[in-house]
Every structure is written in structure tokens, then in C-alpha cells.
Amino acid sequence: MQTIATQAQLTQALKKEARKQGFEPVGIARIPGSKRLQARTQALEAWLNAGYQAEMNWMAAPRRKNAITLLEGVKSLLAVGLNYYVNQNQNPGTLSIARYGWGNDYHKVVEKRLKAIGKWLEIQRPSCKWKICVDAAPLLDKAWAEEAGLGWIGKHSNLINPSRGSWMVLGHLLCTEVLIPDKPSKSQCGICKACITACPTNAISEPYIVDSRKCIAYHTIENRCQKLPEEIESSLGSWVAGCDICQEVCPWNKKPIVNTNDPDLKPREWILNLTKNEALNWDDKKWREQLKGSALKRIKPWMWRRNAAAIKSESPSKLIKQKKRLCQKKKQS
């Protein structure tokens, strides 16, 4: 194998390996990062102090505020995005499930592919140490992806890439090699407030701030109470697992989006056809069978039934239209 001698060569070769694994966009950041990271860390602290994390106490892990604590001698970070957009829709009359969960568990998919990149890096630099971080790791993943130039954090708190929108999951590979960083991304949301206006529960309390206590995605996935709050139930629409409303209305996702052909992200047939009656009547064994190898297994069987039982007749699209009409009336008054 030909030796990669310089930092520039290694940086470009590493990105090439990432793209071979199906990642796009890809970028490099230097640790400890720019002043932007300090601002993002302060924003996290303010978010936690406001209680917006609800019961997600792991968000307060001290290591999340300093990437240096995750790997001894860390110098650089490879940030990658994996597009999960499939040009398909769930069938009419079925329950809505967030697109990120349509295929195989993205944690395992991203981790496996980043591990292959790490093994490649070891061959190039035998003394190099590396560590993989997917979103369950105590790392400010969106902030570091922004720092590495993958895109900017939108007002709905998701990362937006100008050519691929926000339909992507993120992964990071920390390493002890000094690599050439990319330029951080700049926000291109402008004055747009589509995501804020469309949220049926007003969970986006202000631009870039999501109050999990009001978020449909949080309550359908993380809330372990036997009953959902009434204000969530009344706004569920058809969402039984997660919620994509703020992404669906984003102008950056209205543009032609790359359709993934990745077999790991191909939607499971039952996800496109799940009815309320099925969700209520599947027993625990059936749910475990259907959720095998899926990120959606975080939602326990009894939670699926709880969520389905709370769903009324409205659709998410109807709720969005109602919200827009209310906002327009307020502007006119």
C-alpha cells in the first residue's frame, strides 16, 4: 500500500474512505474547536438550566461539554452525514413514523462504517488512536458537524446541508492525528420561521431552542409515563413514533433531495403500512420481532400501544394548516 506522507494527503484520503462507506457530506474539525463551539456549549448549559431536556438527564453529562475528555491526545475529528431520505411515503390511513427509523438501526450502521474507517487509519498511522461517536455518545454532535462544515444548525435544531437538507444522521471519528480542518458552516435560515410556525405544540419556543417537554418526538419515544400529556395527545395527528413536521416544512427539504439506495436504510414494509388497529393488537412478542435491528426498539411495546391509543383522526398536514391559519390571523389583527 502506498504511504500517505503529508497531513493534506491523509486528510483527503480519510475523506475519500468516508465517502466509500456511503457518507456524504464529510468534513474535518480541529479540536478543541473555534469560539463557535464555546458558544454552542454555553447554549447547551442554558438549555439544561431551563429544563428543556425533560427527563433526558444524560444530556447533562459533563463530558459532553469538552471533546478532549473523550479520547486522550485527541487532535482532530472526522464528521460524517448519512442520508436516510427515501423517496417513498407511508400509505394513506396508516400511522406516521419518523423517517430516521424506517430502516436498520442507524447507530449500528454508522458505527460499523466508522469502525472500518478507523481500521484504515490505523494502517496509515499505526500509532494513531481513535474513537467513534454516534448520537448516544456525550458529544455535541450537531455543533461539531457544523464546525466541520457539514451544514448549519437550523431553527428546528437539526443540521441542514445546503444540497441534502436535514434528512441525515451524524457520526464522528475522533483521532490523535493532526488533520487539516474545513471551514465551519454559516447559517442560511435567514428570516424563515416555517418550522416554528408548523410545530403543532409550540415546542420550538424560539429559534434554535426546542423544549422537549412539548415535543411530540420526545413524548412518543422517550416519555415512560403510562399516559401522554393531554396537550400532546390533542396534537399527535397520526404520529406514533417520532415526528418529522419541522423537517417536512423546511424549504431546504423542499428542494430535490438525493434519494438513498442504501440497503441498510430501505424502509421496512410494515412501517409503511402500520394501522392503528395493528399497533393496538400486536403483542409484545410481535413488536420485538418487528423491531429487531431497528432504532425504534427504544420505544417499548406498551409505548407503541399507548401512542396509538392516543391518536385521533387528524393528520399532521391538517394540524400544520390549522397552525398556519392561526399565525396569519395574528399577523392581520
Secondary structure, 3 states (H helix, E strand, C coil): CCCCCCHHHHHHHHHHHHHHCCCCCEEEEECCCCHHHHHHHHHHHHHHHCCCCCCCHHHHCHHHHCHHHHCCCCCEEEEEEEECCCCCCCCCCCCEECHHHCCCCHHHHHHHHHHHHHHHHHHHCCCCCEEEECCCCCCCHHHHHHHCCCCEECCCCCEEECCCECCEEEEEEEECCCCCCCCCCCCCCCCCCHHHHHCCCCCEEECCEECHHHCHHHHHHCCCCCCCCHHHHCCCCCEEECCCHHHHCCHHHHCCCCCCCCHHHCCCHHHHHCCHHHHHHCCHHHHHHHHCCCHHHHCCHHHHHHHHHHCCCCCHHHHHHHHHHHHHHHHHC
